[in-house]
């Protein structure tokens, strides 16, 4: 599958590098994204935190042949639906300071 589709690549770019949690459908998901240093590969692994469903794929971004999506034992449609529908928690939320015991 050629994944030159802009909505897919934009949605994937909004998922932060490393581990994050967020919403997809009616559930909470944990997602790990790794991007290669040369920018030519994106790996994603996601787990339904309340169930047993997963989403996993590699996306190869090659100049000569374009982008190629390689789902791991699932359909491309499932992968695309997940990336388009996943909403990561806001990463820029300020953290509340920890309460100190004995402070006035």
Steps between C-alpha positions, in 0.01 A plus 500: 500500500625845417443724801560836338159591642559831679239444771673176608850650509377812684317289759805278548722806547274615788572182698801573720826307489538244779214382720172686532144424597181624343154418374384296205138409454354448844824383659836601640810397310873493571711581193874481434645677195860483382628710211833414338773765522507533120120554490443208265310267736225537759409206725180501707369249753172567683307300761145532624560558873174330600503214251717292273485693171821631344609707200853469362674614183808639331479793260789536256551847353709447187565768242530268202193284561291723726357402837421138576285383791580154637239392758602219737247217454197727456331694225616837373145624560528422874832686522370803310181516709707491820746772396219727377287444810758489781512809722812514718472668839626855495873494571523867590267487801668659803568252778372586844779532755524217749366587845762505770413355836555734794487816285289800602 
